[in-house]
Amino acid sequence: MQAKIIPKVYPMPLGISPAPAGKIYHPRQLALFTNTPDPIPIGIHWEPNEGEEMIIDAGISIVKNKNSSQLLISGSGTSIEKSTDQMIVSKKGKIIYAFPLHQLSEVIISSTGVLVSSELIVDLCQRGIRLSLLGTMGRPLAMISSPLLTAISATRREQIMAFGDQRGVEVSKIVLSAKLYNQKKLLLHFHKKIKDSLRAENVYELAQSIEAIRGKVKKITAERIDAVRAVLIELEQEAERMYWEAIRKIIDQKLEFLGQVNQQTTESIRLMLNYGRGLLYSQVWGAALQAGLEPFAGFLHVGQPGSISLVLDLAEEFVQPVVDLPILSHVSLGEIRRLQNGWLDSETRKSISQKILDRLESTQFYEEREYQIRSIIQIQSRHLASFLRGEGRYKPFRFKW
């Protein structure tokens, strides 16, 4: 995906009479009785092509997919509000952009100091447009949507009942098996590029060991998930240790060549991967809500109260292809950012966000046709909801490596 800076052009909104020279009008400035506009400068009303990013201003950008667009806001001092059927983006009191609400699929706010009008929140909910708030590490803090659009009682009732029968066991085995499959395939993907034969052999052996664990997962049977969750988690953790041991062997070879192996480098990579996962969780969370699922009622990753456990379950099929592959690929090329006060700096967060969005916008062959990965996440969520209602099977998504 290529980022594009919007040109300094000031077109006139449709339906507005020509203004005096040098004046550009915005529809919300039409006087109630005279229908004459007051002049306000406004940026270009231009849409990016599919898969293209439009940078509106520092910390404000739009990424367009096939049918709608995603607005990302990370600039402190920015405010967004509603005017007729448009979202108005302002910075320090100056209007810089107007975007048609019907073309938005999600608004993501990833920094503090962004003001959102209550009127806009209500309109977004009514239109089914998600408003997501991310923390500094990319972890979803909140997601605002209308309960009237997502409260499918039959789905959530069956989801809870599945804790007591084999459906919970089957879902847990499917998502864990998919995770192990993708871990193995990612290791084999990098294995081909390792020049050191001993390291290459070690990585290959670790990949095969993960495949062996996947075989054990498939053989597990039980009447309810509580009876085997601990066993599944133990197998997952065993594979996780092997996976990261192999990743270190893959990365360290390149970092040693660049002279960058140190504690700060290791911590920077860990934070980059965690930040990328947070962005993925935001996508999965929204898809689960749209499918009528309860994001906090997962089957495998049942953690502390308040944990988005179902989101963590569903995300397992996508972590390696969407997050680990692009980030580790760039790390292996020497693209490692330094930390700022123990956190990723704004440029690093922006770079990671772009990489994750690139992956979500990329296509994969799925169910006999090409889909964007973000669409596959939504489809998988709907398939899980159907499975829980007894309306079909649930099959894992397998990335084409």
C-alpha beads as a LAMMPS data file, in Angstrom:
LAMMPS data file: protein, C-alpha beads

401 atoms
400 bonds

1 atom types
1 bond types

-500.0 500.0 xlo xhi
-500.0 500.0 ylo yhi
-500.0 500.0 zlo zhi

Masses

1 110.0

Atoms # bond

1 1 1 0.000 0.000 0.000
2 1 1 1.417 3.388 -0.976
3 1 1 0.797 6.473 1.118
4 1 1 -0.183 9.601 -0.757
5 1 1 -0.067 13.177 0.472
6 1 1 -3.166 15.083 -0.564
7 1 1 -2.469 17.910 -3.003
8 1 1 -3.158 21.497 -2.001
9 1 1 -6.406 21.855 -3.927
10 1 1 -9.628 23.360 -2.623
11 1 1 -12.651 22.138 -4.598
12 1 1 -16.153 23.361 -3.929
13 1 1 -18.715 20.964 -2.357
14 1 1 -21.606 20.000 -4.620
15 1 1 -24.715 22.142 -4.351
16 1 1 -22.885 25.306 -3.261
17 1 1 -22.969 28.415 -5.422
18 1 1 -19.674 29.872 -6.617
19 1 1 -17.926 31.886 -3.927
20 1 1 -15.948 35.076 -4.205
21 1 1 -12.372 34.642 -5.366
22 1 1 -10.225 32.830 -2.827
23 1 1 -13.198 31.642 -0.756
24 1 1 -14.165 27.996 -0.261
25 1 1 -17.416 27.010 1.463
26 1 1 -18.467 24.087 3.591
27 1 1 -22.127 22.883 3.653
28 1 1 -22.540 23.257 7.412
29 1 1 -22.018 27.016 7.058
30 1 1 -25.216 27.566 5.059
31 1 1 -27.337 30.157 6.817
32 1 1 -30.708 28.788 7.904
33 1 1 -32.894 31.443 6.258
34 1 1 -30.799 32.863 3.416
35 1 1 -29.115 29.600 2.350
36 1 1 -25.933 31.588 1.753
37 1 1 -22.645 30.138 2.972
38 1 1 -20.030 31.651 5.214
39 1 1 -16.496 31.025 3.937
40 1 1 -14.270 28.450 5.673
41 1 1 -11.093 27.036 4.131
42 1 1 -11.213 23.271 3.749
43 1 1 -8.884 20.603 2.410
44 1 1 -9.442 18.635 -0.756
45 1 1 -12.477 16.336 -0.929
46 1 1 -10.573 13.446 -2.516
47 1 1 -10.791 9.676 -2.031
48 1 1 -7.840 7.264 -2.179
49 1 1 -7.850 4.371 -4.581
50 1 1 -8.456 0.890 -3.200
51 1 1 -5.630 -0.193 -0.901
52 1 1 -4.139 3.313 -0.902
53 1 1 -3.552 5.533 2.112
54 1 1 -4.396 9.218 2.054
55 1 1 -2.476 11.351 4.532
56 1 1 -4.678 14.316 5.382
57 1 1 -2.510 15.903 8.027
58 1 1 0.017 14.897 10.695
59 1 1 -1.597 12.025 12.607
60 1 1 -4.691 11.844 10.368
61 1 1 -5.044 9.419 7.462
62 1 1 -7.599 7.362 5.588
63 1 1 -7.189 3.854 4.167
64 1 1 -9.724 2.765 1.587
65 1 1 -10.846 -0.800 0.988
66 1 1 -13.298 -2.045 -1.617
67 1 1 -16.539 -0.631 -0.260
68 1 1 -15.616 1.729 2.557
69 1 1 -12.785 3.500 4.317
70 1 1 -11.062 3.483 7.664
71 1 1 -10.165 6.792 9.324
72 1 1 -7.115 6.754 11.631
73 1 1 -6.560 9.623 14.051
74 1 1 -3.481 9.852 16.245
75 1 1 -2.857 13.578 16.405
76 1 1 -3.364 15.325 19.733
77 1 1 -5.447 18.477 19.409
78 1 1 -7.691 16.973 16.740
79 1 1 -11.472 17.055 17.022
80 1 1 -14.127 15.235 15.012
81 1 1 -17.797 16.119 14.805
82 1 1 -20.869 15.594 12.641
83 1 1 -22.330 18.027 10.162
84 1 1 -25.300 16.817 8.106
85 1 1 -24.037 13.552 6.570
86 1 1 -20.347 14.315 6.937
87 1 1 -17.631 13.925 9.538
88 1 1 -15.731 17.147 10.086
89 1 1 -12.081 16.834 11.122
90 1 1 -10.578 19.910 12.772
91 1 1 -7.230 20.684 14.290
92 1 1 -6.719 23.508 16.744
93 1 1 -10.064 24.969 15.705
94 1 1 -9.347 24.875 11.974
95 1 1 -11.367 22.601 9.699
96 1 1 -9.015 20.509 7.589
97 1 1 -11.265 17.821 6.123
98 1 1 -14.848 16.670 5.580
99 1 1 -15.602 13.019 4.874
100 1 1 -18.956 11.437 3.888
101 1 1 -20.153 9.221 6.747
102 1 1 -21.736 6.659 4.438
103 1 1 -18.257 5.759 3.120
104 1 1 -16.758 5.027 6.545
105 1 1 -16.495 1.555 8.069
106 1 1 -14.454 2.432 11.159
107 1 1 -12.923 5.372 13.001
108 1 1 -9.787 4.514 15.025
109 1 1 -8.399 6.892 17.651
110 1 1 -4.940 5.907 18.840
111 1 1 -3.812 8.840 20.953
112 1 1 -4.966 11.078 23.759
113 1 1 -6.114 14.631 23.190
114 1 1 -8.695 13.820 20.490
115 1 1 -12.158 15.336 21.009
116 1 1 -15.246 13.507 19.702
117 1 1 -18.706 15.088 19.731
118 1 1 -21.573 13.114 21.286
119 1 1 -23.705 13.829 18.214
120 1 1 -21.103 12.101 16.041
121 1 1 -20.942 9.078 18.384
122 1 1 -24.727 8.649 18.150
123 1 1 -24.657 8.873 14.359
124 1 1 -21.785 6.391 14.070
125 1 1 -23.706 3.905 16.230
126 1 1 -26.861 4.311 14.168
127 1 1 -24.931 3.705 10.956
128 1 1 -23.073 0.677 12.317
129 1 1 -19.682 2.422 12.078
130 1 1 -17.275 1.305 14.791
131 1 1 -15.427 3.823 16.933
132 1 1 -12.294 2.142 18.327
133 1 1 -9.956 3.560 20.951
134 1 1 -6.443 2.113 21.146
135 1 1 -3.853 2.483 23.898
136 1 1 -0.203 3.406 23.383
137 1 1 0.675 -0.254 22.765
138 1 1 -2.118 -0.711 20.204
139 1 1 -4.267 -2.733 22.587
140 1 1 -7.990 -1.999 22.194
141 1 1 -9.189 0.049 25.165
142 1 1 -12.794 0.471 24.068
143 1 1 -15.064 -0.036 21.106
144 1 1 -18.293 1.924 20.790
145 1 1 -21.145 0.468 18.760
146 1 1 -24.880 0.179 19.023
147 1 1 -26.193 -2.815 21.002
148 1 1 -29.202 -2.821 18.701
149 1 1 -26.936 -3.763 15.800
150 1 1 -25.092 -6.600 17.526
151 1 1 -27.277 -8.068 20.253
152 1 1 -28.251 -11.355 18.626
153 1 1 -29.619 -13.227 21.608
154 1 1 -29.731 -16.669 19.958
155 1 1 -26.040 -16.539 19.058
156 1 1 -24.879 -15.398 22.475
157 1 1 -27.119 -17.874 24.260
158 1 1 -25.651 -20.741 22.244
159 1 1 -22.139 -19.361 22.770
160 1 1 -22.560 -19.595 26.539
161 1 1 -24.182 -23.042 26.322
162 1 1 -21.214 -24.272 24.258
163 1 1 -19.045 -24.102 27.388
164 1 1 -20.879 -27.194 28.597
165 1 1 -20.673 -29.393 25.486
166 1 1 -18.310 -30.478 22.738
167 1 1 -18.696 -27.302 20.691
168 1 1 -16.360 -25.465 23.068
169 1 1 -13.812 -28.275 22.756
170 1 1 -14.023 -28.281 18.964
171 1 1 -13.608 -24.511 18.624
172 1 1 -10.603 -24.538 20.966
173 1 1 -8.916 -27.353 19.040
174 1 1 -9.579 -25.641 15.700
175 1 1 -8.117 -22.251 16.651
176 1 1 -5.102 -23.812 18.386
177 1 1 -4.438 -26.156 15.475
178 1 1 -4.638 -23.205 13.059
179 1 1 -2.180 -21.242 15.197
180 1 1 0.326 -24.120 15.271
181 1 1 -0.039 -24.632 11.524
182 1 1 0.728 -20.961 10.846
183 1 1 3.658 -20.974 13.274
184 1 1 5.154 -23.961 11.483
185 1 1 4.625 -22.408 8.035
186 1 1 6.128 -19.065 9.080
187 1 1 9.251 -20.804 10.401
188 1 1 9.608 -22.775 7.180
189 1 1 9.123 -19.537 5.221
190 1 1 12.135 -17.952 6.957
191 1 1 14.068 -21.241 7.070
192 1 1 14.640 -21.038 3.319
193 1 1 16.469 -17.718 3.734
194 1 1 18.936 -18.781 6.437
195 1 1 22.490 -19.099 5.110
196 1 1 23.938 -20.743 8.210
197 1 1 23.215 -24.468 7.650
198 1 1 23.260 -25.322 11.365
199 1 1 20.742 -22.605 12.235
200 1 1 18.609 -23.564 9.263
201 1 1 18.524 -27.164 10.437
202 1 1 17.602 -26.108 13.998
203 1 1 14.735 -23.948 12.732
204 1 1 13.474 -26.784 10.536
205 1 1 13.523 -29.222 13.467
206 1 1 11.634 -26.784 15.695
207 1 1 9.007 -26.325 12.968
208 1 1 8.531 -30.080 12.758
209 1 1 8.257 -30.301 16.550
210 1 1 5.429 -27.777 16.452
211 1 1 3.712 -29.914 13.821
212 1 1 4.030 -32.906 16.165
213 1 1 2.292 -30.919 18.914
214 1 1 -0.472 -30.076 16.446
215 1 1 -0.965 -33.813 15.978
216 1 1 -1.456 -34.203 19.734
217 1 1 -4.051 -31.412 19.759
218 1 1 -6.108 -33.180 17.103
219 1 1 -6.310 -36.375 19.198
220 1 1 -7.733 -34.706 22.317
221 1 1 -11.368 -35.473 23.079
222 1 1 -13.681 -34.385 25.881
223 1 1 -17.321 -33.646 26.598
224 1 1 -16.644 -30.053 27.676
225 1 1 -13.795 -27.569 27.390
226 1 1 -13.170 -27.275 31.144
227 1 1 -11.947 -30.887 31.142
228 1 1 -9.140 -30.295 28.616
229 1 1 -8.407 -26.562 28.613
230 1 1 -5.347 -26.957 30.859
231 1 1 -3.932 -29.666 28.562
232 1 1 -4.484 -27.526 25.459
233 1 1 -2.871 -24.493 27.085
234 1 1 0.126 -26.590 28.128
235 1 1 0.582 -27.790 24.547
236 1 1 0.189 -24.232 23.275
237 1 1 2.863 -22.970 25.674
238 1 1 5.233 -25.771 24.683
239 1 1 4.842 -24.839 21.022
240 1 1 5.191 -21.159 21.884
241 1 1 8.584 -21.753 23.472
242 1 1 9.754 -23.615 20.355
243 1 1 8.372 -20.913 18.074
244 1 1 10.232 -18.062 19.770
245 1 1 13.410 -20.091 20.053
246 1 1 13.304 -20.511 16.284
247 1 1 12.466 -16.827 15.734
248 1 1 15.503 -15.818 17.774
249 1 1 17.698 -18.039 15.613
250 1 1 16.220 -16.453 12.485
251 1 1 16.558 -12.853 13.644
252 1 1 19.828 -13.037 15.541
253 1 1 21.754 -14.074 12.446
254 1 1 20.796 -10.831 10.718
255 1 1 21.145 -8.672 13.825
256 1 1 24.596 -10.063 14.558
257 1 1 25.632 -9.068 11.060
258 1 1 24.294 -5.555 11.697
259 1 1 25.835 -5.390 15.169
260 1 1 22.430 -4.766 16.776
261 1 1 22.010 -7.650 19.219
262 1 1 21.360 -6.081 22.629
263 1 1 18.679 -5.885 25.310
264 1 1 17.097 -2.732 23.880
265 1 1 16.830 -4.309 20.440
266 1 1 15.118 -7.394 21.863
267 1 1 12.702 -5.252 23.867
268 1 1 11.958 -3.083 20.821
269 1 1 11.033 -6.151 18.746
270 1 1 8.804 -7.466 21.521
271 1 1 6.972 -4.142 21.772
272 1 1 6.574 -3.966 17.985
273 1 1 4.955 -7.407 17.900
274 1 1 2.693 -6.584 20.846
275 1 1 1.602 -3.337 19.216
276 1 1 0.802 -5.158 15.977
277 1 1 -1.240 -7.739 17.854
278 1 1 -3.244 -4.975 19.489
279 1 1 -4.188 -3.600 16.071
280 1 1 -5.247 -7.067 14.936
281 1 1 -7.325 -7.567 18.101
282 1 1 -9.203 -4.370 17.293
283 1 1 -10.206 -5.788 13.899
284 1 1 -11.230 -9.151 15.345
285 1 1 -13.168 -7.504 18.172
286 1 1 -15.236 -5.499 15.692
287 1 1 -15.884 -8.572 13.534
288 1 1 -17.039 -10.575 16.580
289 1 1 -19.482 -7.836 17.551
290 1 1 -20.871 -7.609 14.030
291 1 1 -21.418 -11.385 14.031
292 1 1 -23.413 -11.136 17.257
293 1 1 -20.771 -12.890 19.368
294 1 1 -19.795 -12.004 22.936
295 1 1 -16.119 -10.896 22.757
296 1 1 -15.497 -11.643 26.451
297 1 1 -16.684 -15.269 26.384
298 1 1 -13.871 -17.255 24.788
299 1 1 -13.311 -20.992 25.065
300 1 1 -9.534 -21.483 25.138
301 1 1 -7.975 -18.256 26.391
302 1 1 -10.017 -17.721 29.519
303 1 1 -8.010 -15.247 31.596
304 1 1 -8.681 -12.516 34.079
305 1 1 -12.112 -10.843 34.352
306 1 1 -12.484 -8.311 31.555
307 1 1 -10.267 -10.255 29.145
308 1 1 -11.485 -10.250 25.523
309 1 1 -11.026 -14.016 25.490
310 1 1 -13.085 -14.812 22.372
311 1 1 -11.168 -12.133 20.459
312 1 1 -7.922 -13.816 21.509
313 1 1 -9.314 -17.173 20.334
314 1 1 -10.420 -15.891 16.934
315 1 1 -7.207 -13.918 16.404
316 1 1 -5.054 -17.054 16.614
317 1 1 -5.755 -17.882 12.973
318 1 1 -4.371 -14.510 11.846
319 1 1 -1.471 -13.538 14.145
320 1 1 1.354 -15.055 12.086
321 1 1 0.253 -13.929 8.591
322 1 1 -1.027 -10.484 9.625
323 1 1 1.411 -9.442 12.382
324 1 1 4.486 -11.634 12.754
325 1 1 5.302 -12.067 9.053
326 1 1 5.451 -8.368 8.047
327 1 1 7.120 -7.169 11.255
328 1 1 9.725 -9.953 11.434
329 1 1 10.452 -9.555 7.728
330 1 1 11.345 -5.918 8.263
331 1 1 13.293 -6.698 11.429
332 1 1 15.339 -9.244 9.494
333 1 1 16.171 -6.464 7.026
334 1 1 17.512 -4.326 9.861
335 1 1 14.461 -2.072 10.282
336 1 1 14.467 -1.711 14.074
337 1 1 13.358 1.459 15.811
338 1 1 14.748 2.723 19.076
339 1 1 12.602 3.138 22.143
340 1 1 11.595 6.491 23.584
341 1 1 11.276 6.467 27.371
342 1 1 10.705 2.712 27.238
343 1 1 7.924 2.952 24.608
344 1 1 7.719 2.809 20.839
345 1 1 8.000 6.279 19.372
346 1 1 5.257 7.760 17.196
347 1 1 7.105 7.031 13.945
348 1 1 7.456 3.365 14.873
349 1 1 3.784 3.062 15.795
350 1 1 2.831 4.699 12.506
351 1 1 5.109 2.341 10.565
352 1 1 3.696 -0.741 12.284
353 1 1 0.119 0.446 11.787
354 1 1 0.791 0.791 8.076
355 1 1 2.293 -2.702 7.851
356 1 1 -0.704 -4.253 9.605
357 1 1 -3.164 -2.343 7.426
358 1 1 -1.248 -3.485 4.344
359 1 1 -1.706 -7.090 5.423
360 1 1 -5.384 -6.622 6.229
361 1 1 -5.941 -5.087 2.801
362 1 1 -4.022 -7.844 0.984
363 1 1 -6.014 -10.663 -0.581
364 1 1 -6.069 -14.410 -0.070
365 1 1 -7.863 -17.185 -1.920
366 1 1 -10.604 -18.284 0.457
367 1 1 -13.823 -20.217 -0.157
368 1 1 -13.185 -20.368 -3.901
369 1 1 -12.532 -16.658 -4.443
370 1 1 -10.210 -13.778 -3.509
371 1 1 -10.981 -11.842 -0.323
372 1 1 -9.169 -9.185 1.627
373 1 1 -7.904 -10.605 4.913
374 1 1 -10.037 -8.107 6.866
375 1 1 -13.092 -9.552 5.087
376 1 1 -11.951 -13.095 5.906
377 1 1 -11.842 -12.129 9.598
378 1 1 -15.462 -10.994 9.350
379 1 1 -16.509 -14.132 7.476
380 1 1 -14.786 -16.411 10.001
381 1 1 -16.600 -14.636 12.836
382 1 1 -19.941 -15.196 11.101
383 1 1 -19.038 -18.852 10.471
384 1 1 -18.300 -19.311 14.173
385 1 1 -21.650 -17.756 15.077
386 1 1 -23.419 -20.098 12.650
387 1 1 -21.568 -23.119 14.040
388 1 1 -22.584 -22.268 17.593
389 1 1 -26.212 -21.996 16.453
390 1 1 -25.937 -25.443 14.857
391 1 1 -26.140 -24.099 11.308
392 1 1 -22.884 -25.403 9.850
393 1 1 -19.265 -26.411 10.445
394 1 1 -16.428 -24.182 11.533
395 1 1 -13.235 -24.571 9.542
396 1 1 -9.984 -22.753 10.317
397 1 1 -8.546 -20.166 7.965
398 1 1 -5.208 -21.270 6.538
399 1 1 -2.989 -18.617 5.079
400 1 1 -1.438 -19.489 1.713
401 1 1 2.265 -19.269 2.491

Bonds

1 1 1 2
2 1 2 3
3 1 3 4
4 1 4 5
5 1 5 6
6 1 6 7
7 1 7 8
8 1 8 9
9 1 9 10
10 1 10 11
11 1 11 12
12 1 12 13
13 1 13 14
14 1 14 15
15 1 15 16
16 1 16 17
17 1 17 18
18 1 18 19
19 1 19 20
20 1 20 21
21 1 21 22
22 1 22 23
23 1 23 24
24 1 24 25
25 1 25 26
26 1 26 27
27 1 27 28
28 1 28 29
29 1 29 30
30 1 30 31
31 1 31 32
32 1 32 33
33 1 33 34
34 1 34 35
35 1 35 36
36 1 36 37
37 1 37 38
38 1 38 39
39 1 39 40
40 1 40 41
41 1 41 42
42 1 42 43
43 1 43 44
44 1 44 45
45 1 45 46
46 1 46 47
47 1 47 48
48 1 48 49
49 1 49 50
50 1 50 51
51 1 51 52
52 1 52 53
53 1 53 54
54 1 54 55
55 1 55 56
56 1 56 57
57 1 57 58
58 1 58 59
59 1 59 60
60 1 60 61
61 1 61 62
62 1 62 63
63 1 63 64
64 1 64 65
65 1 65 66
66 1 66 67
67 1 67 68
68 1 68 69
69 1 69 70
70 1 70 71
71 1 71 72
72 1 72 73
73 1 73 74
74 1 74 75
75 1 75 76
76 1 76 77
77 1 77 78
78 1 78 79
79 1 79 80
80 1 80 81
81 1 81 82
82 1 82 83
83 1 83 84
84 1 84 85
85 1 85 86
86 1 86 87
87 1 87 88
88 1 88 89
89 1 89 90
90 1 90 91
91 1 91 92
92 1 92 93
93 1 93 94
94 1 94 95
95 1 95 96
96 1 96 97
97 1 97 98
98 1 98 99
99 1 99 100
100 1 100 101
101 1 101 102
102 1 102 103
103 1 103 104
104 1 104 105
105 1 105 106
106 1 106 107
107 1 107 108
108 1 108 109
109 1 109 110
110 1 110 111
111 1 111 112
112 1 112 113
113 1 113 114
114 1 114 115
115 1 115 116
116 1 116 117
117 1 117 118
118 1 118 119
119 1 119 120
120 1 120 121
121 1 121 122
122 1 122 123
123 1 123 124
124 1 124 125
125 1 125 126
126 1 126 127
127 1 127 128
128 1 128 129
129 1 129 130
130 1 130 131
131 1 131 132
132 1 132 133
133 1 133 134
134 1 134 135
135 1 135 136
136 1 136 137
137 1 137 138
138 1 138 139
139 1 139 140
140 1 140 141
141 1 141 142
142 1 142 143
143 1 143 144
144 1 144 145
145 1 145 146
146 1 146 147
147 1 147 148
148 1 148 149
149 1 149 150
150 1 150 151
151 1 151 152
152 1 152 153
153 1 153 154
154 1 154 155
155 1 155 156
156 1 156 157
157 1 157 158
158 1 158 159
159 1 159 160
160 1 160 161
161 1 161 162
162 1 162 163
163 1 163 164
164 1 164 165
165 1 165 166
166 1 166 167
167 1 167 168
168 1 168 169
169 1 169 170
170 1 170 171
171 1 171 172
172 1 172 173
173 1 173 174
174 1 174 175
175 1 175 176
176 1 176 177
177 1 177 178
178 1 178 179
179 1 179 180
180 1 180 181
181 1 181 182
182 1 182 183
183 1 183 184
184 1 184 185
185 1 185 186
186 1 186 187
187 1 187 188
188 1 188 189
189 1 189 190
190 1 190 191
191 1 191 192
192 1 192 193
193 1 193 194
194 1 194 195
195 1 195 196
196 1 196 197
197 1 197 198
198 1 198 199
199 1 199 200
200 1 200 201
201 1 201 202
202 1 202 203
203 1 203 204
204 1 204 205
205 1 205 206
206 1 206 207
207 1 207 208
208 1 208 209
209 1 209 210
210 1 210 211
211 1 211 212
212 1 212 213
213 1 213 214
214 1 214 215
215 1 215 216
216 1 216 217
217 1 217 218
218 1 218 219
219 1 219 220
220 1 220 221
221 1 221 222
222 1 222 223
223 1 223 224
224 1 224 225
225 1 225 226
226 1 226 227
227 1 227 228
228 1 228 229
229 1 229 230
230 1 230 231
231 1 231 232
232 1 232 233
233 1 233 234
234 1 234 235
235 1 235 236
236 1 236 237
237 1 237 238
238 1 238 239
239 1 239 240
240 1 240 241
241 1 241 242
242 1 242 243
243 1 243 244
244 1 244 245
245 1 245 246
246 1 246 247
247 1 247 248
248 1 248 249
249 1 249 250
250 1 250 251
251 1 251 252
252 1 252 253
253 1 253 254
254 1 254 255
255 1 255 256
256 1 256 257
257 1 257 258
258 1 258 259
259 1 259 260
260 1 260 261
261 1 261 262
262 1 262 263
263 1 263 264
264 1 264 265
265 1 265 266
266 1 266 267
267 1 267 268
268 1 268 269
269 1 269 270
270 1 270 271
271 1 271 272
272 1 272 273
273 1 273 274
274 1 274 275
275 1 275 276
276 1 276 277
277 1 277 278
278 1 278 279
279 1 279 280
280 1 280 281
281 1 281 282
282 1 282 283
283 1 283 284
284 1 284 285
285 1 285 286
286 1 286 287
287 1 287 288
288 1 288 289
289 1 289 290
290 1 290 291
291 1 291 292
292 1 292 293
293 1 293 294
294 1 294 295
295 1 295 296
296 1 296 297
297 1 297 298
298 1 298 299
299 1 299 300
300 1 300 301
301 1 301 302
302 1 302 303
303 1 303 304
304 1 304 305
305 1 305 306
306 1 306 307
307 1 307 308
308 1 308 309
309 1 309 310
310 1 310 311
311 1 311 312
312 1 312 313
313 1 313 314
314 1 314 315
315 1 315 316
316 1 316 317
317 1 317 318
318 1 318 319
319 1 319 320
320 1 320 321
321 1 321 322
322 1 322 323
323 1 323 324
324 1 324 325
325 1 325 326
326 1 326 327
327 1 327 328
328 1 328 329
329 1 329 330
330 1 330 331
331 1 331 332
332 1 332 333
333 1 333 334
334 1 334 335
335 1 335 336
336 1 336 337
337 1 337 338
338 1 338 339
339 1 339 340
340 1 340 341
341 1 341 342
342 1 342 343
343 1 343 344
344 1 344 345
345 1 345 346
346 1 346 347
347 1 347 348
348 1 348 349
349 1 349 350
350 1 350 351
351 1 351 352
352 1 352 353
353 1 353 354
354 1 354 355
355 1 355 356
356 1 356 357
357 1 357 358
358 1 358 359
359 1 359 360
360 1 360 361
361 1 361 362
362 1 362 363
363 1 363 364
364 1 364 365
365 1 365 366
366 1 366 367
367 1 367 368
368 1 368 369
369 1 369 370
370 1 370 371
371 1 371 372
372 1 372 373
373 1 373 374
374 1 374 375
375 1 375 376
376 1 376 377
377 1 377 378
378 1 378 379
379 1 379 380
380 1 380 381
381 1 381 382
382 1 382 383
383 1 383 384
384 1 384 385
385 1 385 386
386 1 386 387
387 1 387 388
388 1 388 389
389 1 389 390
390 1 390 391
391 1 391 392
392 1 392 393
393 1 393 394
394 1 394 395
395 1 395 396
396 1 396 397
397 1 397 398
398 1 398 399
399 1 399 400
400 1 400 401
